[in-house]
Amino acid sequence: MLEGKAVMGETDMKQTMKEDALSLAAKALDCFDVTEPTQIARFIKKEFDRKYGLGWQCIAGTHFGSFLTHCSGCFIHFSVGNLTILLFKGSAGEVKSGPTV
């Protein structure tokens, strides 16, 4: 588990969903090297789609900017070492804008 190793950025997820995100990130880092951020993002996204319904987006990497629209309660941004992970469920309706990362 990444609890204690992850540096939490912004999030509006409930605790259980946040724990799932950290757990899946830990599993992804066990399966893939940190130099494979696309594989890590794909793994986390597919698992969230499976568990919480379609529409999840995941970005993983060391240098990126973002500004996005997400469903309320469906946003997390955290770092593990040099790797930053941004996970959110997109929305075109009534939304909250995420911070620029």
WOQUI-V737003 format. One record per backbone hydrogen bond with DSSP energy under -0.5 kcal/mol. NH is the residue of the N-H (numbers start at 1). CO is the residue of the C=O. Records with the same first field share a line. If there is no record, write none. Layout:
# WOQUI-V737003
NH->CO, CO
This chain:
# WOQUI-V737003
5->2
6->2
7->79
8->6
9->77
12->75
13->75
18->14
19->15
20->16
21->17
22->18
23->19
24->20
25->21
26->22
27->23
28->24
29->25
30->26
31->27
32->28
36->33
40->36
41->37
42->38
43->39
44->40
45->41
46->42
47->43
48->44
49->45
50->46
51->47
52->48
53->49
57->88
59->86
61->84
70->96
71->89
74->71
76->87
77->10
78->85
79->7
80->83
81->5
83->80
84->61
85->78
86->59
87->76
88->57
89->74
90->55, 88
91->69
96->70
98->68
101->66
